[in-house]
Amino acid sequence: MAVIVQPGRLTLTGYVGESTIVFDGVTWFDGFTHGEVLAALGEFEDDEAIVVHINSGGGYATEGAAIRSALAERAGQTDVFVEGIAAS
């Protein structure tokens, strides 16, 4: 699962901009979209402090920018840790 919501923590892993990718006939379920991140953020109170862990090799830069804006616009403290890479 590429979007994991836990108390006070949001983990985002995989490709940015698609939940599923088909490569050489194989479907991979390892990604997340801006919409999925917004839905996950809805699980938290807007003023709640959260920690976001990201590990993504990239994807659609526009999706990455939209996700970054959503995290920045939260009223609560939002600490982001990059575990590996956050290429988008």
N, C-alpha and C positions, 0 to 999 in steps of 0.2 A: 504494500500500500504506500503510495507516494505522499499522501497528506495524512498525518497522524496528529490527532488532537488529544492532549493529556492535560490534566490540571496545571495551568500556568505555563504550558509549553505547546508549541506548534512545530512539527518537524516536516520539512519539505524536501523530498529527494526525487531525483530523476529529471526527465526532459521537461523543459518549460514550454507550455503552450499546447500540449496534447496529453490526454490521459492514457491513450493507447497508441502504439506505433506498430505498423506492420512492416517487417523487414525480412526480405527473402522468404515471404510466405508465413513467417512466424509473427504472432501478435504478442507484443510486450505491453504489460500493464505497469508502466513505470514512468509516470509523469504527472504533471499538475498544470491546471489552467488558472487564470486570474479569477474566474468564476468560482472554482473550487476553493481557492484561498479565501475569497470573500465569504463563502459559506462557512468555512472553518473558523474565520475570525468572528462570525456571528455566534459561535459557541461561547465566546468570552464576553464579559461586560466591556463596554467601550473604554471605561476608565480603569480596567483591570491591568495590572502589570503582567506582561508575558515575555517569555523567551522564545525566540524563533531560531531553529537550527536548520541550515540550508546546506545541501550537497547536490549540486547540479552541474552537469557538463555543458549546459546551455540549451538553446532552443530559439524561440522567437523573441527577439530583443524587445519588441513592443509589449509582449506579455510580461516579460521581466520588469520593464519600466512601470507597467500598471500595477504589478504586485508590490514593487518598491514603494510606489505612491500610496497604496492602500495601507501598508505598514507604517509609513511616515505620518499619515493623517489620523491615526488612532490617538485618542485622548490620553490613554494610559501609557505608561512607560513600556517601550518595546525594544528589547535588546536582541540584536541579531548576531548569531555566531555562524561563521562559514566553516563548515567541516569538509575540507577537501577543496572544493571550488564552487563558485557561483558565477558562471560564465555569462548568463544573460543579464 
